[in-house]
Amino acid sequence: MITQKDVARLAGVSVSTVSRVLNESSLVDEKTKQIVESAIKKLNYKPNLVAYGLRAKSSKLVGLILPEMNHYTYASFAQFVEGSCMEKGYSMLLGLHHNECELEKSLVDEFQRRNVDGLILCLAIDEQNLSNNLMEYISVPTVMYERTFNNNRMGGIRFDNYKAGKMAAKYLAGLNHKNIACTVGPMGMHYVQDRFFGFRDELTVQGIEIKKQNVLECDFNYRVPNFVSGEDAARAFLDGRSDRDIPTAIWAHNDNVASGVIKELHRRKIKIPEEISVMGVDNIGLTDMIYPSLTTIGQPLKNMAEKSVEMIMEEIELGEEYKADIVIMEPELIIRESTGKCRS
């Protein structure tokens, strides 16, 4: 079956240009349009008008594809994206890939068949595997959320995870903690690496060595709530250790996991922060409601969502004149009740 990709290859243009010609976009110059139309005729390409939603007007739809909604960060981001889209007269379609690349590809294809004007995409865990052929699937303006993707066409927005890690380490070291444990997500993810490396590097600057036994890698599994991983992490840092080897502070790679750590410490009647300090990342809505309230590194989720939508709208308007950019958002230290000075 002849596809838009075949037309693009013969015409020497991008798939998105072929899509714009089919949609009669005014952003394509006449010469390019004639080249594409010639390729269409030569290949006898016959697009399905229903499937591709070919029409002169915008669909006023933006697709948002995330890993899951069990994670409060993604749920909050989706809510803010939807609000920002509505303010601009757009509706949002939501898809969840559950960190499965094939499902992610299916969602991308489905959203494009529904004629979305743009996509905001948070890649599946196996981001490198998908990124190698992602360009084959996407023909609409796309902004990457919180993932690394090496190309000069797609814009992206990321949290400064390296700086967040450094900020957490510096704060805990300033409270005189030296035996510090931390959880990390799957280390195959660039943003997970950045967060951990920032933490580790700052501890080194502070003259503190993080012990191998004090670093626990947690899987991302949408079937298992993150706070369960936190309970498991706390047990790993406590069970079978002498009092001297038990960490005085635990930094969790997100607030959900930190909440699980706190739950397990409460179960063992360990005082927080008198005996063990606990810290997270994200500043989700629950952090101020759990006891003790959670010290964390905040992500500006509302700003990130609004900027993502702004970038999509700009690319929709400018078309191929759009210059892709990577926007990095700053972390914020939010001190609450779950951390305190080391007393040992």
N, C-alpha and C positions, 0 to 999 in steps of 0.2 A: 504494500500500500504506500502510495506517495504521501509524504508528510511535509509540513512547513519547513522542517529541517532540510529536506531534499531541495526544496525551492530556494532556501537561503544559501545552501552550498553552491548551487548552480549560478545564482545571481551575485554571489560574492558579498552578501550582506548578512546581518544578524537575523535570528528568528524573530526578534521583536520588530524589526523593520518590515518583514513579511506580514506579520500580524497587523501592523499599522496600515499597510497598503490594503489589506483585506477589509479593514475597518474604515477605510477611506479617511484616514487621519490627515489633517492639513499640515502635520509636522514633517511629512516626507516630501522632498522636492520632486519636481516633475520628471527629471532625468532618472532618478532612482526608482520612481514609481514605474516608469516604462520598462526598466531593466527587470524589475520583479514581475511585472505582468507578462513580459516575454518569457521568463522562466516558467511561470505558471502555465502558459499556453503550450510551451514545448514539452513539459512533463505531463500535460493534461491533468493537472491537479484540480480536483473538485472538492473544495471544503464543504463540510456539513454546516450549513448556516445555523441550524438549531444548536448543534454541539458547541460551535465557536461563538455563538451569540453575536454574529456580525451585524452591527448597526452603527448608525452615525453617532448616536447619543451615548454618553457614559452610562454605565450600569449603576453608578453611585454605590458600588460595593467594594469593601476592602477585606481581604482574607487575612486572618490571623491564625498561624499554625504554631502550636506550643507542644511541649512534651506531655503535660498533664495539668490537671486542675486541683489535685490533692495538695499541691505545694502552694502555700498562701502567696508567695511571690508571684507566681504565674497567674493566680486568680486575680490578684490586685492589679497586675499589669494589664490583663485582659479588660478589666473593668474600666481602667483609665483610658485604654485605647478606644473602647466603645464610646465612652463619653466624648473624647476628642473627635472621633469620626462624626458623631451626631451633631456636634457643634458646627461641623463643616458641611453638613447636609448629606453625609454618607451613612450607610449601614455597615455593620461588621458581621462577617461570617467567621465562625470559630471551628477549628479542627484540632484534634489531639492525636499525635503520632505515637505516644507511649514509648518513645525512644526506639522505634522500629523503622528502619530506613525504607523498607518497601511500602509500609503504610504511609510514611511521609510523602513518598513519590506519588502514591495514589491520591493523597489529599491535594497535592500541588496540581495534578492533572484535573481532578474534579473541580477545584476552584476556578481553574482557567476555562473549563467547559462552561462554568456558570458565569463567565465573562467578568470576573472581578477586575477592577481597574488597577489594583496593586496588591502586593503581598507583604506581610510582616512575618518573618520566619525565624523561629528558634530551632536550629538544626538538632537532629537526633544525636545520641551519644557518639555514634560512629561517624563523626562529622567529616573526617578526612576521606573516608570511603565514598560518602555521598557527594562531597564537594568536587571530586574528580569528574563526575558526569552530571552535576546539577544543572549546568548551563544548557544541557540538552532538553531539559524539562520546562524551564521557566522562560516565558516570553512576555511577561508583564513587569512593570516596575516593582522592584523588590528591595526591602530593607532587612538586613540581618539583625536580629536582636540577641545580644549577649553571646555571640559566637564569632570565631575567627574564620574568615573566608578570603582566600587570596585571589582577588581579581579586581579589575579597575572599573567594573560596570555597576556592581551592587554596593549601595551605601550600607552603613552599619552603625549601630549604637551599642556601646559597651560600658559596663561599670569598670572602674579602675580597680581590678581585683588585686593586683600586686600592691598597690598603695593601701588597700583595705587590710591586707595581711600584715603589712609593716605597721600600720596604725594599731592593730590589735596587739601585736607583739610588744611594741613600745609602751603601750598602756599597761599591760600586765607586768612587764619588767619594771616599770616605774612604781608598781605596788610591791616590789621586792620579791616577786615570784621567780623562782629559778627552776623548780621541777614542774614544767608545764607540759600538758598533753594536748593533742589536737586531733580532730577528725578531718578527713578530706573526702571529697567525692572521687569518682573514677579518674585516675591520673592520666588517662588518655585524652582528657578534655583540656584544651588550652587554658580556659578560664580557671579550671580547678588547679592546674599547675601554677598559674600566676598567683593565685590566692595563697597557696602553700609556700611557694618560693619567697614571696614577700614576707610572710611570717617567719620562715626559717632564716632569711637573710638578716632581718632586723634583730632576731635573737642573737645571731652571730655578732652583729655590731654591738649589742649590749653585753657581750661576753658570756652568753648562755648557750650551752649545747643542748639541743633537743634529742632525747634518747630515742632510738629506733622503736623501743617498746611503747613509747608514748605517742606514736603516730598510727592512726587506724584509718584505713581506707574503707569507705562505705559504698555499697552498690546503689545505683539509682534504679529503683523498682517501683513502678506506679501501683503495684498490688500490695506493697508493704509501706504503710505511712512512715514518713521520715522520723517521727518521734520514737518509733519502735527501734530504728537504727540508733537513736540516742540512748535508749535504755541499754541496748546491747553494748554500745561504746563504753558507757559508765561501768558496766560489769567487767569489761575487758581491762579497764584501767584500775580496777579495785580488787578483783578476785585473785587470790593466791599471792598477793604482795604484802610485804612487811609495811608497817606504818611509815617507815622511812622512804619506801619506794612509791607510795601513793602520791600522785601529783597534787599540788596545792591549787592548781588552776587548770581548767579545761576550756579550750576554745573550740567551739563547734563550727563546722563549715556553713551552717545555716541555722536560723532560729528554730526551725522545726526540730532539728536534731538536738539543739541546746535544750529545748523544752523536755525532750525525752531524757536527757542527762539529769535535769533537775528532778524529774519524776522519780528516777531510780535512786537519786541521792536522798530524796524525801523518804522513800520506802525503807532505806537503810538508816534513817534518822541521823544523817550527816548534815550538819549545819552549813547553810549557805548564806553569806560568804565566809563565815568564821573559820570553817575547816577547809572548804574547797570553794574557790571562785569559779563562776561559769559565765561564759561570754559567747555571743553568737554573731551572725551576720545577716543583714537584710532589713531589720526593723519592721517586721510584719505586725499586723494589728494586735496580735495576742501578747506581744512582748511587754506591754504595760499592764496586762491583766493577770498574768501568772504570778505566783509568789515563790520567791521574791521577784520583783519586776526585773526584766533581763537587760543587762548591759549589752550593747550590740554595736555593730558598724552598719549605719543606715545606707540603703540605696535610695536614690531619688526617683522612685518608680513612676510617680506622676509626671515628672519632668521627662523621663526617658520615654514614656508612652506618648506624650504630647509631641516630643521631638521626632519620634518614629513616624507619626502620622504626618507631621509637617514635611518630613523628607519625602514621604510617599507622594504627597500632594504636589510638591515641587517637581518630582520626576514625572508625574502624570502630565503636568503643565508644560514642562520643557522638552520632554521626549528625549531624543538622542543628544540634545544639547546639554542635558543634565550631567553634571560632574559629580561622580560618586565620592562620598567622603565618609570617614570613620569618625564618629563623635564619641568621646570618652567622658563619662560623668564621674564626678568626684565623690568619694565616700565621706561619711560624717560619723564621728565618734559620739555615741549617745550613752551617757553614764547613768545607770540606774542602781538597783539594790543588790544585784547578784554578784558583784565583785567588791573586793576589799583588800586591804593590806595583808600580806602574808604574815602569819603570826608564829610560824615555826622556825 
